[in-house]
Amino acid sequence: MTVTTEHRRLRLDLVGHLSRSAMLSDPSVAAALAVVDRHHYAPAVYRVDQRGRMGEMLVATDPAHRRSYLEAVYSDEAIVTQVSPTGIPTSSSTQPGVMAVMLEALRLRPGMDVLEIGTGTGYNAALLCAIVGDEHVTSVDIDPTLVDDAITALAETGFAPTVVAADGLGGWPVRSPYDRVIATCSVRRVPTAWLAQTRPGGIVLANLSYGVVALAVEADGSGEGRFLPQVAAFIEARPADGPTGPTSGEMVARCTDDPMPGAPARPEDVELLTARDSEFFWQLGEPSVSSCTMLPDDGEIHCLVDSATGSWARVENLTSGVTVAQGGPRRIWDAVVTWCRRWEAAGRPAHDRLGLTVTADGAHEVWVDEPGSAHRWRLS
């Protein structure tokens, strides 16, 4: 079997899998996935273990990697395509199932003007071109190298969207207004520029925490909408010199190198921290706080670090009891627990019961079920 035959079969198998798994139902999105080759946009990918650590790089041109490379590229998995010198992922191609769900949520039609934030490999831009037309797609990425590689890959596969190297948090006003804005990177808050550059009645699709929210844009420049049922965790929008936020190793070091003794804490709060859907909620409230967990033989240790202030918390849930030590200018354990208790008081809502309102001046409010709910909170 030639590589051409093999990748065509794997591509169509992927489309079939997405259709059977109910992630894909829109004929225009299915047609785009069926004709755009993903491997052209990822000449090398990295193996990732279950703990998210980077492993071997698989190169398309290496005969020894051919089968593993194609299986990785045409799996329903995100693939890491660029890492920093310290091994942190800085660019990836989104899981195809998530891409399908997001593209369908945009309710695209030929001729719509679309702004994509986060060009990455260029694959999603190619799918957009296949649906709405090349001249209607603008894609922005902060990394000039990624932009150059994406432009080359797009041209080689017959697509010619407008692709620019710029800070996507500011959108791209040159070609605004847009009917749709889609971000393939995570943000802590939805930039007002995205709303301002979208026509009334348009949609802004953004990733906060590990959820995707579809905001319907109003004439006054505000946006409002629900989080999609599909979860998604994207690489955070970053400055040109690297990713934001600490690595797991840095979090562990920050929390464990300080000998500060822990004070007794409520076991109920630790249960809330780790409960299903809780992390999604508290990270909406505290988006600069990252967490990781260690599992010693006698229990678990949770490390929390605030990248904005350098504050940290070490939560030890051991057989000897629960203790919390905190350091830095903010008591981030107290802040996280406040959000956890709000989630508990609201009935532990699943993430897709939540919605978001963003005003034209950038104020954010998260709510449960409906915008006028009694359970709603301002996000700072």
Backbone hydrogen bonds, N-H to C=O, Kabsch-Sander energy under -0.5 kcal/mol:
donor,donor_aa,acceptor,acceptor_aa,energy
6,E,2,T,-2.5
7,H,3,V,-3.1
8,R,4,T,-1.8
9,R,5,T,-2.1
10,L,6,E,-2.4
11,R,7,H,-2.4
12,L,8,R,-2.1
13,D,9,R,-2.3
14,L,10,L,-2.1
15,V,11,R,-1.9
16,G,12,L,-2.3
17,H,13,D,-2.4
18,L,14,L,-2.4
19,S,15,V,-2.1
20,R,16,G,-2.4
21,S,17,H,-1.8
22,A,19,S,-1.2
23,M,18,L,-1.9
24,L,18,L,-1.2
30,A,26,D,-2.5
31,A,27,P,-2.5
32,A,28,S,-1.7
33,L,29,V,-2.4
34,A,30,A,-1.7
35,V,31,A,-0.9
35,V,32,A,-0.8
36,V,32,A,-1.9
37,D,35,V,-0.6
38,R,36,V,-0.6
40,H,37,D,-0.5
41,Y,38,R,-1.6
42,A,39,H,-1.2
45,V,58,L,-2.3
46,Y,80,V,-1.9
47,R,56,E,-3.0
49,D,53,R,-2.0
52,G,49,D,-2.3
55,G,47,R,-2.8
58,L,45,V,-3.7
58,L,56,E,-0.5
59,V,57,M,-0.5
60,A,43,P,-2.9
62,D,59,V,-1.4
65,H,62,D,-1.8
66,R,62,D,-0.8
66,R,63,P,-0.6
69,Y,65,H,-3.6
70,L,66,R,-2.6
71,E,67,R,-2.4
72,A,68,S,-2.0
73,V,69,Y,-2.6
74,Y,70,L,-2.4
75,S,72,A,-1.1
77,E,75,S,-1.6
79,I,93,S,-2.1
80,V,46,Y,-0.6
81,T,91,S,-1.9
82,Q,91,S,-1.6
84,S,88,I,-2.7
87,G,84,S,-2.4
90,T,82,Q,-2.5
91,S,82,Q,-1.5
93,S,79,I,-2.8
94,T,92,S,-0.6
98,V,95,Q,-0.6
99,M,95,Q,-2.4
100,A,96,P,-2.8
101,V,97,G,-2.0
102,M,98,V,-2.6
103,L,99,M,-2.8
104,E,100,A,-2.3
105,A,101,V,-1.9
106,L,102,M,-1.1
107,R,104,E,-1.2
108,L,103,L,-0.6
111,G,132,V,-1.9
112,M,109,R,-2.0
114,V,112,M,-0.5
114,V,136,H,-3.1
115,L,180,R,-2.5
116,E,114,V,-0.5
116,E,138,T,-3.2
117,I,182,I,-2.8
118,G,116,E,-0.7
118,G,140,V,-3.4
119,T,140,V,-0.7
122,G,119,T,-2.0
126,A,122,G,-1.9
127,L,123,Y,-2.0
128,L,124,N,-2.3
129,C,125,A,-2.4
130,A,126,A,-2.2
131,I,127,L,-1.0
131,I,128,L,-0.6
132,V,128,L,-3.0
133,G,128,L,-0.6
133,G,129,C,-1.6
136,H,133,G,-1.8
137,V,134,D,-1.9
138,T,114,V,-2.5
139,S,162,T,-3.0
140,V,116,E,-2.5
141,D,164,V,-1.9
147,V,143,D,-2.1
148,D,144,P,-2.5
149,D,145,T,-2.4
150,A,146,L,-2.7
151,I,147,V,-2.7
152,T,148,D,-2.0
153,A,149,D,-2.5
154,L,150,A,-2.9
155,A,151,I,-2.5
156,E,152,T,-2.4
157,T,153,A,-1.1
158,G,155,A,-1.4
159,F,154,L,-3.1
162,T,137,V,-2.4
163,V,161,P,-0.7
164,V,139,S,-2.5
166,A,141,D,-1.6
166,A,164,V,-0.8
168,G,166,A,-0.9
170,G,167,D,-1.9
171,G,168,G,-2.2
175,R,172,W,-1.2
176,S,173,P,-1.3
178,Y,197,Q,-2.7
179,D,113,D,-2.5
180,R,113,D,-1.9
181,V,203,I,-2.3
182,I,115,L,-2.6
183,A,205,L,-2.2
184,T,117,I,-2.9
184,T,182,I,-0.5
186,S,235,I,-2.0
187,V,207,N,-2.6
194,W,191,P,-0.9
195,L,191,P,-0.9
196,A,192,T,-2.8
197,Q,193,A,-1.8
198,T,195,L,-1.5
199,R,178,Y,-3.1
201,G,217,V,-3.1
202,G,199,R,-2.5
203,I,179,D,-1.6
204,V,215,L,-2.4
205,L,181,V,-3.2
205,L,203,I,-0.5
206,A,204,V,-0.6
206,A,213,V,-2.2
207,N,185,C,-0.6
208,L,206,A,-0.6
208,L,211,G,-1.9
211,G,208,L,-2.8
212,V,230,Q,-0.6
213,V,206,A,-2.8
213,V,211,G,-0.5
214,A,226,R,-2.1
215,L,204,V,-3.0
215,L,213,V,-0.7
216,A,214,A,-0.6
216,A,224,E,-2.8
217,V,202,G,-2.5
217,V,215,L,-0.5
218,E,222,S,-2.7
221,G,218,E,-1.8
223,G,358,V,-2.7
224,E,216,A,-1.3
225,G,356,L,-1.9
227,F,354,L,-2.3
228,L,212,V,-3.3
232,A,210,Y,-2.5
234,F,232,A,-0.5
237,A,186,S,-3.0
242,G,239,P,-1.7
251,M,247,T,-2.2
252,V,248,S,-2.5
253,A,249,G,-2.3
254,R,250,E,-2.6
255,C,251,M,-2.3
256,T,252,V,-2.4
257,D,253,A,-2.2
263,A,324,V,-2.9
265,A,322,V,-2.0
269,D,266,R,-0.9
270,V,266,R,-1.2
271,E,267,P,-2.1
272,L,268,E,-1.9
273,L,269,D,-2.1
274,T,270,V,-1.5
275,A,271,E,-0.7
275,A,272,L,-0.7
278,S,275,A,-1.7
279,E,275,A,-0.8
281,F,277,D,-1.5
282,W,278,S,-2.8
283,Q,279,E,-2.2
284,L,280,F,-0.9
284,L,281,F,-0.6
285,G,281,F,-1.3
286,E,282,W,-2.2
289,V,286,E,-1.7
290,S,288,S,-0.5
290,S,305,V,-2.7
292,C,303,C,-1.8
294,M,301,I,-3.1
299,G,296,P,-1.5
300,E,317,N,-1.9
301,I,294,M,-2.5
302,H,315,V,-2.9
303,C,292,C,-3.0
304,L,313,A,-2.6
305,V,290,S,-2.3
306,D,311,S,-3.0
307,S,288,S,-2.5
307,S,305,V,-0.7
309,T,306,D,-0.6
310,G,306,D,-2.9
312,W,327,G,-2.5
313,A,304,L,-2.3
314,R,325,A,-3.0
315,V,302,H,-3.0
315,V,313,A,-0.5
316,E,314,R,-0.7
316,E,323,T,-2.7
317,N,300,E,-2.9
317,N,315,V,-0.7
318,L,316,E,-0.8
318,L,321,G,-2.1
319,T,298,D,-1.8
321,G,318,L,-2.0
323,T,316,E,-2.1
324,V,263,A,-2.5
325,A,314,R,-2.1
327,G,312,W,-2.3
332,I,330,R,-1.3
335,A,331,R,-1.7
336,V,332,I,-2.7
337,V,333,W,-2.6
338,T,334,D,-1.9
339,W,335,A,-1.5
340,C,336,V,-2.3
341,R,337,V,-2.7
342,R,338,T,-1.6
343,W,339,W,-2.2
344,E,340,C,-2.1
345,A,341,R,-2.5
346,A,342,R,-1.5
347,G,344,E,-1.7
348,R,343,W,-2.4
353,R,350,A,-2.1
354,L,351,H,-1.5
355,G,367,W,-2.4
356,L,225,G,-2.8
357,T,365,E,-2.5
358,V,223,G,-3.1
359,T,363,A,-2.4
362,G,359,T,-2.0
364,H,379,L,-0.7
365,E,357,T,-2.2
366,V,377,W,-2.3
367,W,355,G,-2.2
368,V,375,H,-1.8
369,D,353,R,-3.9
369,D,367,W,-0.5
370,E,368,V,-2.6
373,S,370,E,-2.1
376,R,374,A,-1.1
377,W,366,V,-2.5
379,L,364,H,-2.7
380,S,378,R,-0.5
